[in-house]
Amino acid sequence: MRYQMKRESFGRCRVARTQFIRSFGCVLYVLLLSGCGTNNENANTTATTTVSPPVTQELTRVSRPQTIDQEMKQRGEQDQAKPVLRVISPTNHSNVNGSTVDVKLDLSGDLKGYLPHKDPAGKSNHIHVILDNQPYEAYYELNQPFELRNVTEGKHTLRVFPSRPWHESYKNAGAFQMVDFTVKGGGDASKPTTTKNGQMMASPTKSPVAKPEASKAMTTNASSTPAREGKAMASTNAGDVDTTKPLLTYSRPKGNYSGADADPIMIDFWLVNGSLQGQGGDYRVRYTIDGARQGFIDTWDPIWLAGWTSGKHTVKLELIDKNSQVVENGGYNSTTREINVVKP
Ligand SMILES: [Cu+2]
């Protein structure tokens, strides 16, 4: 349609060529139609609006939901805990042979009763485990390793920090740990891992479980042998991260949200080697939803956004400096995740 209109107006131009003023007006008309000049974005917006559903999403920042306030009170002192993590395995700068990487953590500090453990009846304390810049995995039972499975050959980063049942991270000193390690002969998403002489070490489709003897020793009260926690990882490698530079770690939101969890939705992150403007620092966290810039986080606390519509959304968190430029650090300081919101 639009193309035809353009051709028509070009035709009219040719006819009116002798009349300078008219043809000048005609050129302007063509320019407007083709979306030249300053109106380009408008033209795109108009075109999009006509095809997208009429439901519009208007997000507003709201305070911490009452349900979580209550949960915090019920947890008593635990909410003021200062959990400290230490990565026992893989050790920093180590090499790991094979595609399965055992993550072993030590939890100490002023715990005030904080203990990661999966409660089948409800939400539980857990650790967020992040390979490279992938979405985090939840790790509950620290008495056995968490298996990162099918890890690609090459260099990786591992980031861990303790989380509350509603996925808000603890932000005290020592809670966040990061190591890098290098996988030799590691996983490939398309084929099983083999040793140098061709023997299969691990299959990406079949992940090893804990050895019965070892598990029995650790879980003498359990009636059955639990499989180790773990996850087959996407094929990624480490970003070129400088551990001395400001580093934003995207934590939440991720995955699927439905029912009461879908509104409001929490944004939460970890920050090292820098502080935010509201706390005397140089940086801001900029958040962008579905490609539209929403606002800034200037104090290091979670925020809650209400007003989500059903469907897929993207959430981008960026660590920016005083010139509104993303602070480059291995690509981790600008992270976009897709979430899925299901509302009744
Ligand atoms: Cu979580």
Boltz pocket constraint, residues with backbone or C-beta under 6 A from the ligand:
constraints:
  - pocket:
      binder: B
      contacts: [[A, 126], [A, 128], [A, 138], [A, 163], [A, 164], [A, 165], [A, 166], [A, 167], [A, 168]]
      max_distance: 6.0
